[in-house]
Amino acid sequence: MSTPTGRAVVPGSPAPLPSPYPLIDHLPAVFAEDRFAARFTAAFDDVLAPIINTIDCVHGYVDPLLAPEGFVRWLSSWFGVLLDESWPLSAQRAVVAEAVDLFRMRGTMAGLRRHLEVVVDGEVEITESGGTSSSVRPRPDPPTDVEHWVRVTVRPRVPDSLSEAAVAAVIRAAKPVHIAHSLEVLP
């Protein structure tokens, strides 16, 4: 059995992919009417078509919002982002998609708020001490006269949809290191 172009089709096998760039189109015009040249280049088109089509679709694999589920974890490794298994896939995709911006704001309260908003599908409330300190020496010991803390209250839209340990891990990763934190997950 063969297709109109003369290509052989094996019964039960998937239909051959058409080549988006047939080789006969790239040969000099004198070969355009030559049936042998058309059949000869069609054989290469059959071999190259799956490769070309895969390369043409590679953007779908490296875009975290489009990539298959298994690729989202692989993409997260490109940015050094640790994803929690308990997060919904939409949150994992969002964290990978915004990884650069989240790292840029890391260690700030705005960064902590944004990271939590991306991961938590619900309301996030952050209260901080507002304590600041400065030093004229590089790498001073942490000050003992100023209290630094942050309290995070989370209200997910779907109760029990969020692991408290996963939210605590996000807080530890996004807040400044020397700041103590507490977490409360409300229904």
C-alpha positions as CSV (number, residue, x, y, z in Angstrom):
1,M,0.0,0.0,0.0
2,S,1.3,3.5,-0.7
3,T,0.3,7.1,-0.3
4,P,-0.3,9.5,-3.3
5,T,3.3,10.6,-3.1
6,G,4.5,7.0,-3.6
7,R,5.6,6.5,0.0
8,A,5.0,3.0,1.4
9,V,2.7,2.7,4.4
10,V,2.8,-0.3,6.8
11,P,-0.6,-1.3,8.0
12,G,-1.1,-0.5,11.7
13,S,1.7,2.0,11.8
14,P,1.1,5.7,12.4
15,A,0.8,7.8,9.3
16,P,4.2,9.4,8.3
17,L,4.6,13.0,9.3
18,P,4.8,15.4,6.4
19,S,8.0,17.3,6.2
20,P,7.4,21.0,6.8
21,Y,10.5,21.7,4.5
22,P,10.5,19.1,1.7
23,L,14.0,18.8,0.2
24,I,12.7,18.9,-3.4
25,D,11.7,22.5,-2.8
26,H,15.4,23.4,-2.0
27,L,16.8,21.8,-5.2
28,P,17.3,23.7,-8.4
29,A,14.1,24.1,-10.5
30,V,15.3,21.6,-13.1
31,F,14.7,18.8,-10.6
32,A,11.1,20.0,-9.7
33,E,9.6,17.9,-12.5
34,D,11.9,14.9,-12.2
35,R,9.9,12.0,-10.6
36,F,13.1,10.2,-9.6
37,A,14.4,13.2,-7.7
38,A,11.0,13.7,-6.0
39,R,10.9,10.0,-4.8
40,F,14.6,10.1,-3.8
41,T,14.3,13.3,-1.7
42,A,10.9,12.0,-0.2
43,A,12.8,9.2,1.4
44,F,15.0,11.7,3.2
45,D,11.9,13.8,4.1
46,D,10.4,10.7,5.8
47,V,13.5,10.3,7.9
48,L,14.0,14.0,8.7
49,A,10.3,14.9,9.3
50,P,10.1,13.6,12.9
51,I,13.4,15.3,13.8
52,I,12.4,18.6,12.2
53,N,8.9,18.5,13.8
54,T,10.5,17.9,17.2
55,I,12.9,20.7,16.9
56,D,10.1,23.0,15.7
57,C,8.1,22.2,18.9
58,V,11.0,22.5,21.4
59,H,9.7,25.8,22.8
60,G,6.7,23.8,24.1
61,Y,9.1,21.8,26.3
62,V,11.1,24.6,27.7
63,D,8.1,26.9,28.5
64,P,7.1,25.9,32.0
65,L,3.5,26.8,31.3
66,L,3.3,24.4,28.3
67,A,5.8,21.7,29.2
68,P,4.7,18.2,30.1
69,E,4.5,17.5,33.8
70,G,7.8,15.6,33.9
71,F,9.6,18.4,32.2
72,V,8.5,21.0,34.7
73,R,10.7,19.3,37.4
74,W,13.6,19.1,34.9
75,L,13.2,22.8,34.1
76,S,13.2,23.6,37.8
77,S,16.7,22.1,38.0
78,W,17.9,24.6,35.5
79,F,17.2,27.4,38.0
80,G,18.1,25.5,41.1
81,V,14.5,25.6,42.2
82,L,13.3,22.9,44.6
83,L,9.7,22.0,44.0
84,D,7.5,20.3,46.6
85,E,5.5,17.2,45.6
86,S,2.5,18.5,47.6
87,W,2.2,21.7,45.5
88,P,-0.4,21.6,42.7
89,L,1.1,21.4,39.2
90,S,-0.1,25.0,38.5
91,A,2.0,26.3,41.5
92,Q,5.0,24.3,40.4
93,R,4.7,25.8,36.8
94,A,4.3,29.3,38.2
95,V,7.4,29.0,40.5
96,V,9.5,27.8,37.5
97,A,8.1,30.5,35.2
98,E,8.9,33.3,37.7
99,A,12.2,31.8,39.1
100,V,14.4,34.6,37.8
101,D,12.2,37.4,39.3
102,L,11.8,35.4,42.6
103,F,15.6,35.0,42.9
104,R,16.0,38.7,42.2
105,M,13.7,39.6,45.1
106,R,15.0,36.9,47.4
107,G,15.8,38.0,50.9
108,T,13.3,40.8,50.9
109,M,9.8,40.9,52.3
110,A,8.4,41.8,48.8
111,G,10.2,38.6,47.6
112,L,8.8,36.5,50.4
113,R,5.3,37.8,49.7
114,R,5.5,37.2,46.0
115,H,6.9,33.7,46.4
116,L,4.1,32.8,48.8
117,E,1.5,34.3,46.5
118,V,2.8,32.1,43.6
119,V,2.8,28.9,45.7
120,V,-0.3,29.5,47.8
121,D,-3.7,29.5,46.1
122,G,-5.4,31.8,48.7
123,E,-4.7,34.6,51.0
124,V,-1.3,35.4,52.4
125,E,-0.8,37.8,55.3
126,I,2.7,38.9,56.4
127,T,3.5,40.8,59.6
128,E,7.1,41.8,60.3
129,S,8.9,43.4,63.1
130,G,10.3,46.3,61.0
131,G,13.5,46.0,63.0
132,T,16.6,47.2,61.0
133,S,20.2,47.4,61.9
134,S,23.4,48.6,60.2
135,S,27.1,48.4,60.7
136,V,30.1,50.2,59.5
137,R,32.1,47.0,59.6
138,P,31.8,44.3,57.0
139,R,30.4,41.0,58.1
140,P,29.4,42.0,61.7
141,D,27.9,39.7,64.1
142,P,24.1,39.8,64.0
143,P,22.9,42.6,66.3
144,T,21.4,41.5,69.6
145,D,19.6,44.8,70.5
146,V,17.1,44.6,67.6
147,E,14.5,41.9,67.2
148,H,13.9,40.6,63.6
149,W,10.9,38.4,63.0
150,V,8.2,37.7,60.4
151,R,4.8,36.1,61.0
152,V,3.1,34.5,58.0
153,T,-0.6,33.6,58.0
154,V,-1.9,31.6,55.1
155,R,-5.5,30.9,54.2
156,P,-5.7,28.5,51.2
157,R,-8.9,28.5,49.2
158,V,-9.1,24.7,49.3
159,P,-8.6,23.5,52.9
160,D,-5.9,20.8,53.3
161,S,-4.6,21.5,49.8
162,L,-1.3,22.9,51.1
163,S,1.3,21.2,53.2
164,E,2.5,23.4,56.1
165,A,6.0,22.0,55.8
166,A,6.0,23.1,52.1
167,V,5.0,26.6,53.0
168,A,7.6,26.7,55.8
169,A,10.3,25.6,53.3
170,V,9.3,28.5,51.0
171,I,9.6,30.9,53.9
172,R,13.0,29.6,54.8
173,A,14.2,29.9,51.2
174,A,12.8,33.4,50.6
175,K,13.3,35.3,53.8
176,P,16.6,36.9,55.0
177,V,18.6,34.2,56.9
178,H,18.9,36.0,60.3
179,I,15.1,36.6,60.6
180,A,13.0,34.3,62.8
181,H,9.7,33.3,61.4
182,S,6.4,31.7,62.5
183,L,3.7,30.2,60.3
184,E,0.0,29.7,60.8
185,V,-2.1,27.9,58.2
186,L,-5.8,28.7,58.7
187,P,-8.7,26.8,57.1
